[in-house]
Amino acid sequence: DEPKQQFSSVKNVESEEKVPFYNAFASAGFGAINTDVYKPDDYIGLSQQWLTQRGLNRNGLMFIMASGDSMYPTINDGDMLLINRNATTPRDGKIYVVRSGEQLWVKRVQGIINGIRLISVNKATYSSIDAYFDESLDFEVIGQVVFIGRDTI
């Protein structure tokens, strides 16, 4: 007889941090994210231990959804993206959510002279986009994608 496995329940609910979820889509969706104006549509709980292990601060985090196939297979259509809004200085090879005008994009980035290259993982279908920094460019780095969640069903 094998002993039955006992699963412990979460005992310290106070150690859960509520991270805002915005019903906004990056990559193929329109609508800028302005957390000063818009209220979150919901909250998703993450444990303090999980956040601490990753060096994340709840106050700078938000969840949004991915739309489209430009980042496939790294990011699928409908994946939930955890964005670190405290990480807005792009680092080569990392994935960020950026806003250009009213368009949100989730892309891998590469620095170029006087700008940034937005790279799709799905290179067979999508070309890279070069954004050159000047005062007329309505461009903002929203934050770095630090976690990708997806359904397995």
C-alpha positions as CSV (number, residue, x, y, z in Angstrom):
1,D,0.0,0.0,0.0
2,E,1.3,3.4,-1.1
3,P,0.7,6.2,1.4
4,K,-1.7,8.8,0.0
5,Q,-0.1,12.1,-1.0
6,Q,-1.3,15.0,1.0
7,F,-1.4,18.4,-0.6
8,S,-1.2,21.3,1.8
9,S,-3.5,24.2,1.2
10,V,-2.3,27.8,1.1
11,K,-2.3,28.9,4.7
12,N,-1.0,32.4,4.4
13,V,-3.3,34.3,2.1
14,E,-1.9,37.6,3.4
15,S,1.3,36.8,1.5
16,E,-0.5,37.1,-1.8
17,E,-0.1,40.2,-3.9
18,K,-2.8,41.5,-6.2
19,V,-1.5,42.5,-9.6
20,P,-3.8,44.5,-11.9
21,F,-5.1,42.9,-15.1
22,Y,-6.1,45.2,-18.0
23,N,-8.3,43.9,-20.7
24,A,-5.9,45.3,-23.3
25,F,-4.2,43.4,-26.1
26,A,-0.6,43.8,-27.3
27,S,0.7,43.1,-30.8
28,A,-2.6,43.5,-32.8
29,G,-4.8,45.5,-30.5
30,F,-5.4,49.2,-30.3
31,G,-5.6,51.3,-27.1
32,A,-2.8,52.7,-25.0
33,I,-2.5,51.6,-21.4
34,N,-2.6,54.6,-19.1
35,T,-2.8,53.1,-15.6
36,D,-3.4,56.7,-14.2
37,V,-6.6,57.0,-16.1
38,Y,-8.0,53.4,-16.5
39,K,-8.9,51.2,-13.7
40,P,-7.9,47.5,-13.9
41,D,-10.5,45.1,-15.1
42,D,-9.5,42.6,-12.5
43,Y,-6.6,41.5,-10.3
44,I,-4.5,38.3,-10.3
45,G,-2.9,37.1,-7.1
46,L,0.8,36.2,-7.1
47,S,2.7,35.0,-4.0
48,Q,5.2,37.3,-2.4
49,Q,7.7,34.5,-2.4
50,W,7.3,34.0,-6.2
51,L,7.8,37.8,-6.8
52,T,10.8,38.0,-4.4
53,Q,12.5,35.0,-6.1
54,R,12.3,36.9,-9.4
55,G,13.2,40.3,-8.0
56,L,9.9,41.8,-8.9
57,N,7.9,44.5,-7.1
58,R,4.1,44.3,-7.3
59,N,3.8,48.0,-7.7
60,G,5.4,47.9,-11.1
61,L,3.5,44.9,-12.5
62,M,0.5,44.5,-14.7
63,F,-1.1,41.8,-16.8
64,I,-2.3,42.1,-20.4
65,M,-3.2,39.7,-23.2
66,A,-1.3,38.9,-26.4
67,S,-3.0,39.0,-29.7
68,G,-1.9,37.7,-33.0
69,D,0.9,35.3,-34.2
70,S,3.8,37.7,-34.8
71,M,5.7,36.3,-31.7
72,Y,4.8,32.6,-32.2
73,P,6.0,30.2,-30.9
74,T,7.4,32.2,-28.0
75,I,4.1,34.0,-27.4
76,N,0.8,32.6,-28.6
77,D,-2.4,34.4,-29.5
78,G,-4.3,34.7,-26.2
79,D,-1.3,34.3,-23.8
80,M,-1.3,36.4,-20.7
81,L,1.7,38.6,-20.3
82,L,3.1,39.8,-17.0
83,I,4.7,43.2,-17.7
84,N,7.3,44.8,-15.4
85,R,6.7,48.5,-15.8
86,N,9.8,49.3,-13.8
87,A,11.9,47.9,-16.7
88,T,11.5,50.5,-19.5
89,T,15.1,50.7,-20.7
90,P,15.3,48.2,-23.5
91,R,18.0,45.5,-23.4
92,D,18.9,43.7,-26.6
93,G,17.2,40.3,-27.0
94,K,14.6,40.9,-24.3
95,I,10.8,41.1,-25.0
96,Y,8.9,44.4,-24.3
97,V,5.5,45.8,-24.7
98,V,5.8,49.2,-26.5
99,R,3.3,51.8,-27.6
100,S,3.5,53.6,-30.8
101,G,0.6,56.1,-31.1
102,E,-2.4,54.1,-30.1
103,Q,-0.9,50.7,-31.1
104,L,0.5,48.3,-28.6
105,W,3.2,45.9,-29.7
106,V,4.9,43.0,-28.0
107,K,8.3,42.5,-29.6
108,R,11.9,41.4,-29.0
109,V,14.1,44.5,-29.2
110,Q,17.5,45.4,-30.5
111,G,19.2,48.8,-30.2
112,I,20.0,50.6,-33.4
113,I,21.6,54.0,-34.0
114,N,19.1,56.6,-32.8
115,G,16.3,54.1,-32.3
116,I,15.1,50.6,-31.6
117,R,14.4,47.6,-33.8
118,L,11.2,45.7,-33.0
119,I,11.7,42.1,-33.9
120,S,8.9,39.5,-34.5
121,V,9.8,35.9,-33.7
122,N,7.6,34.7,-36.6
123,K,10.1,36.1,-39.2
124,A,8.5,34.1,-42.0
125,T,5.4,36.3,-41.9
126,Y,6.5,39.5,-40.2
127,S,9.4,41.9,-40.9
128,S,11.3,43.8,-38.2
129,I,10.2,47.5,-37.6
130,D,12.8,50.2,-37.0
131,A,11.6,53.1,-34.8
132,Y,13.8,56.1,-34.8
133,F,13.7,58.4,-31.8
134,D,12.8,62.0,-32.5
135,E,10.5,64.5,-30.8
136,S,7.7,63.8,-33.2
137,L,7.6,60.1,-32.5
138,D,4.8,59.1,-30.1
139,F,6.6,56.1,-28.7
140,E,6.8,54.6,-25.2
141,V,8.3,51.4,-23.7
142,I,5.5,50.2,-21.4
143,G,7.7,47.5,-19.8
144,Q,9.5,44.2,-20.1
145,V,7.6,40.9,-20.4
146,V,8.8,38.9,-17.4
147,F,6.3,36.0,-17.6
148,I,4.1,34.4,-20.2
149,G,1.1,32.4,-19.1
150,R,-1.0,30.2,-21.5
151,D,-3.8,27.7,-21.4
152,T,-2.8,24.1,-21.9
153,I,-6.2,22.9,-23.1
